[in-house]
Amino acid sequence: MRRILIIQFILMLAAVLVSWTYQGEPALLPAFYGGAIALANTLLLSRRVTQAGEIAKTSPQQSVNALYFGVVQRFVFVLVALGFGLGYLKLSPVPLLATFMVSQLAYMLMGTRQVE
């Protein structure tokens, strides 16, 4: 999981640089915010998988339930964080969503490589 986080962080920094290059300084905060959401999402997953592994030693069914709860938790977190950034903070949507997507794409690609 550490490797995924490092790659996500590097891609986040690259996306922030691209946002800054094309949209200037006002794009920095939204881009960092979008990448931070993706990184936090990965950290939530990592924590939930670790907890589920511990729970599985005593109760496999509760472990599955913990993983399902983790999916819901991460989904709600991303929705609330994006809503907060776009709605309340009024951050620019293009750099925020672009950096979020690039960071999430890194997670998805690296996650599938680890399964193989």
C-alpha positions in Angstrom: 0.0 0.0 0.0 2.9 2.3 0.7 4.1 2.0 -2.9 0.6 3.0 -4.2 0.6 6.0 -1.9 4.1 7.1 -3.1 3.0 6.8 -6.8 -0.2 8.6 -6.0 1.7 11.4 -4.3 4.2 11.7 -7.3 1.3 11.9 -9.8 -0.5 14.4 -7.6 2.5 16.6 -7.6 2.8 16.3 -11.4 -0.9 17.1 -11.8 -0.4 20.1 -9.5 2.5 21.3 -11.6 0.4 20.9 -14.8 -2.5 22.8 -13.3 -0.2 25.6 -12.2 1.5 25.8 -15.6 -1.8 26.1 -17.5 -4.0 27.9 -15.0 -1.6 29.8 -12.8 -1.4 30.2 -9.0 -5.2 30.0 -8.4 -5.1 26.4 -9.5 -2.6 25.3 -6.8 -5.0 24.9 -3.9 -7.8 23.1 -5.8 -5.2 20.7 -7.3 -3.7 19.9 -4.0 -7.1 19.5 -2.5 -8.2 17.0 -5.2 -5.0 15.0 -4.7 -5.4 15.0 -0.9 -8.8 13.5 -1.2 -7.5 10.6 -3.3 -4.6 10.1 -0.9 -6.9 10.1 2.1 -9.2 7.7 0.3 -6.3 5.3 -0.1 -5.4 5.6 3.6 -8.9 4.9 4.6 -8.9 1.7 2.5 -5.5 0.7 3.9 -6.8 1.1 7.5 -10.0 -0.8 6.8 -8.2 -3.7 5.1 -5.8 -4.0 8.1 -8.8 -3.9 10.5 -10.6 -6.5 8.4 -7.6 -8.8 8.5 -7.5 -8.6 12.3 -11.2 -9.3 12.6 -11.0 -12.2 10.1 -8.9 -14.1 12.6 -11.9 -14.4 14.9 -15.0 -13.8 12.7 -14.8 -14.0 8.9 -18.3 -12.7 8.4 -17.6 -9.6 10.5 -14.5 -9.1 8.4 -16.6 -9.0 5.3 -19.0 -6.6 7.0 -16.1 -4.3 7.9 -15.0 -4.2 4.3 -18.5 -3.4 3.1 -18.7 -0.6 5.7 -15.3 0.6 4.5 -16.6 0.9 0.9 -19.6 3.0 2.1 -17.3 5.1 4.3 -14.9 5.9 1.5 -17.8 6.7 -0.9 -19.4 9.1 1.6 -16.0 10.6 2.4 -15.2 11.4 -1.3 -18.7 12.8 -1.9 -18.6 15.0 1.2 -15.0 16.2 0.5 -15.7 17.0 -3.1 -18.9 18.7 -2.2 -17.1 20.7 0.5 -14.3 21.8 -1.8 -16.5 22.7 -4.8 -19.6 24.0 -2.9 -18.4 25.6 0.3 -14.8 26.5 -0.5 -15.7 27.4 -4.1 -12.5 25.8 -5.5 -12.0 25.6 -9.2 -13.4 22.3 -10.4 -11.0 21.5 -13.3 -7.7 21.3 -11.3 -9.5 19.7 -8.3 -11.2 16.9 -10.3 -8.3 16.4 -12.7 -5.8 15.8 -9.9 -8.3 13.6 -8.0 -8.8 11.5 -11.1 -5.1 11.2 -11.9 -4.4 10.1 -8.3 -7.3 7.6 -8.3 -6.2 6.2 -11.7 -2.8 5.5 -10.2 -4.5 3.7 -7.3 -6.6 1.6 -9.7 -3.8 0.7 -12.0 -1.3 -0.2 -9.2 -4.1 -2.0 -7.3 -4.8 -4.3 -10.3 -1.1 -5.0 -10.8 -0.7 -6.1 -7.1 -3.6 -8.6 -7.5 -2.0 -10.3 -10.5 
